[in-house]
């Protein structure tokens, strides 16, 4: 390309001026000098350039580059070597229409049976798929419980039954102990308290008792309510044969109490 010239009026004539010379960019290379701690064969630095060093550029390329098939295969092999599941569980495909449920995650401090029932309920549509039930289970764990699972021996879990057995055995100490029938004697109907309030507290306590037999619960109920009332007299003369009859009769006297109060 031909150089561009500028025109400038000079007196009565016109002078043609050559284009201004471009300033050359100089790059100073600092060589190591005598007495320097830098070895002679060390790479020189381009002091006038703000570009990253060769090592920095190498690190960036290493982080950004796509994994090669060989590296992906190696990573896959390492993941197989760490899983507690057998291959038929680890390699199972996700069902096409499966949507991951929202689990209340277990952290190792709650009741394992309750969490197991919660998980089974959420996965009810896929409970026929034993390997998949196993594979999803770790997603319902968090914290110490998830670490416990990850530390299980390699290929030590071949099926869902084994997984559940290991899980429940690990956290069996967390399971809340059921109360005995004697705890019902602590639920007393105090004077000034309504029959409705007492009945609610009694039912709640009875639900926490293992093997709470109806006959025993009814006998206890007659002892802990206020003695000498019309309701108590009714229970003594005509003892209910089951809990449903007891509650139905209590509701009659609750309505009577409410009518008197109004």
C-alpha positions as CSV (number, residue, x, y, z in Angstrom):
1,X,0.0,0.0,0.0
2,X,1.4,3.4,-0.9
3,X,2.3,5.7,2.0
4,X,0.0,8.5,2.8
5,X,1.3,12.0,2.7
6,X,-0.1,15.1,4.4
7,X,-0.5,18.5,2.7
8,X,0.7,21.7,4.4
9,X,0.5,25.3,3.2
10,X,3.9,26.9,3.3
11,X,4.1,30.5,2.1
12,X,2.6,30.7,-1.4
13,X,3.4,27.1,-2.2
14,X,2.3,23.7,-0.9
15,X,4.8,21.4,0.7
16,X,4.4,17.6,0.7
17,X,5.4,16.1,4.0
18,X,6.3,12.5,4.5
19,X,4.2,10.5,6.9
20,X,5.4,10.5,10.5
21,X,7.6,7.7,11.5
22,X,6.0,5.1,13.8
23,X,7.6,4.6,17.2
24,X,9.1,1.2,17.5
25,X,8.1,-0.9,20.4
26,X,11.1,-2.2,22.1
27,X,11.1,-5.3,24.3
28,X,13.9,-5.4,26.8
29,X,15.1,-8.9,27.7
30,X,16.8,-9.1,31.1
31,X,19.6,-11.5,31.0
32,X,21.0,-12.8,34.3
33,X,24.1,-11.0,35.3
34,X,27.1,-12.1,37.2
35,X,26.4,-12.7,40.9
36,X,22.7,-13.2,40.2
37,X,20.9,-16.0,41.9
38,X,19.0,-16.7,38.6
39,X,20.5,-19.7,36.8
40,X,21.8,-19.2,33.2
41,X,19.4,-21.7,31.7
42,X,16.3,-20.1,33.4
43,X,13.7,-18.7,31.0
44,X,14.0,-15.0,30.3
45,X,11.1,-12.7,31.2
46,X,9.5,-10.1,28.8
47,X,9.4,-7.1,31.1
48,X,7.4,-4.9,28.8
49,X,4.6,-7.4,28.3
50,X,1.7,-7.9,30.7
51,X,0.9,-11.3,29.3
52,X,0.8,-14.3,31.7
53,X,3.9,-16.3,32.1
54,X,4.4,-19.6,30.3
55,X,3.6,-21.5,33.5
56,X,0.4,-19.5,34.1
57,X,-0.8,-20.1,30.6
58,X,0.0,-23.8,30.9
59,X,-2.1,-24.0,34.1
60,X,-5.0,-22.2,32.5
61,X,-4.9,-24.5,29.5
62,X,-4.7,-27.5,31.7
63,X,-7.8,-26.4,33.6
64,X,-9.9,-25.4,30.6
65,X,-9.1,-28.2,28.2
66,X,-11.6,-31.0,27.6
67,X,-10.8,-34.5,29.1
68,X,-9.5,-37.0,26.7
69,X,-11.4,-40.3,26.3
70,X,-8.6,-42.1,28.2
71,X,-8.8,-39.7,31.1
72,X,-12.6,-40.0,31.2
73,X,-12.2,-43.8,31.3
74,X,-9.7,-43.6,34.1
75,X,-12.0,-41.3,36.1
76,X,-14.9,-43.7,35.5
77,X,-12.8,-46.7,36.6
78,X,-11.8,-44.9,39.8
79,X,-15.4,-44.1,40.6
80,X,-16.2,-47.8,40.2
81,X,-13.4,-48.7,42.5
82,X,-14.9,-46.6,45.3
83,X,-18.6,-47.4,45.2
84,X,-20.1,-49.7,47.9
85,X,-22.6,-50.9,45.3
86,X,-22.1,-53.9,43.0
87,X,-21.9,-53.2,39.3
88,X,-25.5,-54.1,38.5
89,X,-26.6,-51.3,40.9
90,X,-24.0,-48.7,40.0
91,X,-24.5,-49.1,36.2
92,X,-28.3,-49.2,36.2
93,X,-29.9,-46.5,34.0
94,X,-32.4,-44.0,35.4
95,X,-36.0,-44.7,34.3
96,X,-37.2,-42.4,31.5
97,X,-40.1,-40.9,33.4
98,X,-38.4,-40.8,36.8
99,X,-38.5,-37.5,38.8
100,X,-36.3,-37.2,41.8
101,X,-38.5,-36.9,44.9
102,X,-37.8,-34.2,47.6
103,X,-36.5,-36.2,50.5
104,X,-36.2,-35.1,54.1
105,X,-32.5,-36.0,54.4
106,X,-31.2,-38.1,57.2
107,X,-28.1,-36.8,58.9
108,X,-27.4,-39.7,61.3
109,X,-29.2,-38.4,64.4
110,X,-32.9,-39.2,63.7
111,X,-34.9,-42.4,63.9
112,X,-33.6,-44.7,61.0
113,X,-36.9,-46.6,60.8
114,X,-38.8,-43.4,60.3
115,X,-36.4,-42.3,57.5
116,X,-36.6,-45.8,55.9
117,X,-40.4,-45.5,55.8
118,X,-40.2,-42.0,54.5
119,X,-37.8,-43.1,51.7
120,X,-39.9,-46.1,50.8
121,X,-43.0,-43.9,50.5
122,X,-41.4,-41.4,48.3
123,X,-40.0,-44.1,46.0
124,X,-43.3,-46.2,46.0
125,X,-43.6,-46.0,42.2
126,X,-40.2,-47.5,41.7
127,X,-40.1,-50.0,44.6
128,X,-40.2,-52.9,42.1
129,X,-36.8,-51.8,40.8
130,X,-34.4,-53.1,43.4
131,X,-31.1,-51.9,42.0
132,X,-32.6,-48.4,41.4
133,X,-33.9,-48.2,44.9
134,X,-30.4,-48.8,46.1
135,X,-28.8,-46.3,43.7
136,X,-31.1,-43.4,44.8
137,X,-30.9,-44.1,48.5
138,X,-27.6,-42.1,49.1
139,X,-29.3,-39.0,47.8
140,X,-31.6,-39.1,50.9
141,X,-28.6,-38.9,53.2
142,X,-26.5,-36.0,54.3
143,X,-23.7,-35.1,56.7
144,X,-22.4,-38.0,58.9
145,X,-24.8,-40.5,57.4
146,X,-23.6,-39.8,53.9
147,X,-20.0,-40.2,55.0
148,X,-20.9,-43.5,56.6
149,X,-22.3,-44.8,53.3
150,X,-19.3,-43.6,51.3
151,X,-17.0,-45.5,53.7
152,X,-18.8,-48.9,53.2
153,X,-16.4,-51.5,51.7
154,X,-16.2,-51.8,47.9
155,X,-19.1,-53.8,46.4
156,X,-20.4,-54.7,49.8
157,X,-24.1,-53.8,48.9
158,X,-25.6,-56.2,46.3
159,X,-29.3,-55.4,46.9
160,X,-31.8,-53.2,48.7
161,X,-32.4,-55.6,51.5
162,X,-28.7,-55.6,52.4
163,X,-28.6,-51.8,52.3
164,X,-31.6,-51.4,54.6
165,X,-30.2,-54.0,57.0
166,X,-26.8,-52.2,57.2
167,X,-28.5,-48.8,57.6
168,X,-30.9,-49.8,60.3
169,X,-28.2,-51.7,62.2
170,X,-25.8,-48.6,62.1
171,X,-28.4,-46.2,63.6
172,X,-30.5,-48.6,65.7
173,X,-29.3,-46.7,68.9
174,X,-31.1,-43.6,67.6
175,X,-34.5,-45.3,67.6
176,X,-36.8,-43.8,70.1
177,X,-37.8,-46.2,72.8
178,X,-41.5,-46.8,73.1
179,X,-43.0,-46.0,76.5
180,X,-44.6,-48.5,78.7
181,X,-48.2,-48.6,80.0
182,X,-47.1,-47.0,83.3
183,X,-46.6,-43.7,81.5
184,X,-50.4,-43.3,81.2
185,X,-50.6,-42.9,85.0
186,X,-48.7,-39.6,84.6
187,X,-51.6,-38.2,82.5
188,X,-54.1,-37.0,85.1
189,X,-57.3,-35.0,84.7
190,X,-56.7,-32.1,87.0
191,X,-59.6,-30.1,88.5
192,X,-60.5,-27.1,86.3
193,X,-59.3,-28.9,83.1
194,X,-61.9,-29.9,80.5
195,X,-62.5,-33.5,79.6
196,X,-61.6,-32.7,76.0
197,X,-58.2,-31.5,77.0
198,X,-57.6,-34.6,79.1
199,X,-58.8,-37.0,76.4
200,X,-56.4,-35.4,73.8
201,X,-53.4,-35.8,76.1
202,X,-54.3,-39.4,77.0
203,X,-54.7,-40.4,73.4
204,X,-51.3,-38.8,72.5
205,X,-49.5,-40.6,75.3
206,X,-51.2,-43.9,74.4
207,X,-50.0,-43.7,70.8
208,X,-46.4,-43.7,72.1
209,X,-46.8,-47.0,73.9
210,X,-45.7,-50.3,72.4
211,X,-48.5,-53.0,72.6
212,X,-51.0,-50.8,74.3
213,X,-53.8,-53.3,74.8
214,X,-57.3,-51.7,74.8
215,X,-58.5,-53.4,78.1
216,X,-55.4,-52.1,79.9
217,X,-55.8,-48.6,78.5
218,X,-59.5,-48.5,79.5
219,X,-58.7,-49.6,83.1
220,X,-56.0,-46.9,83.4
221,X,-58.3,-44.3,81.9
222,X,-60.9,-44.9,84.7
223,X,-58.2,-44.5,87.3
224,X,-56.7,-41.2,86.1
225,X,-59.9,-39.2,85.3
226,X,-61.5,-37.1,88.1
227,X,-63.3,-39.5,90.4
228,X,-67.0,-39.2,91.3
229,X,-68.1,-37.3,88.2
230,X,-71.1,-38.5,86.1
231,X,-68.7,-39.6,83.4
232,X,-66.6,-41.6,85.8
233,X,-69.7,-43.2,87.3
234,X,-70.8,-44.2,83.8
235,X,-67.5,-45.9,83.1
236,X,-67.6,-47.8,86.4
237,X,-71.2,-49.1,85.8
238,X,-70.9,-49.8,82.1
239,X,-67.3,-50.4,81.2
240,X,-66.5,-49.9,77.5
241,X,-65.3,-53.0,75.6
242,X,-63.0,-51.1,73.3
243,X,-61.3,-47.7,72.8
244,X,-63.8,-46.5,70.1
245,X,-66.7,-47.0,72.6
246,X,-64.8,-45.2,75.3
247,X,-64.1,-42.2,73.0
248,X,-67.7,-42.1,71.8
249,X,-69.0,-42.0,75.3
250,X,-66.4,-39.3,76.3
251,X,-67.6,-37.1,73.4
252,X,-71.2,-37.2,74.8
253,X,-69.9,-35.8,78.2
254,X,-67.7,-33.3,76.4
255,X,-70.7,-31.8,74.7
256,X,-72.6,-31.7,78.0
257,X,-69.7,-29.8,79.5
258,X,-69.7,-27.3,76.6
259,X,-73.4,-26.8,76.9
260,X,-73.1,-26.1,80.6
261,X,-70.2,-23.7,80.0
262,X,-72.4,-21.7,77.5
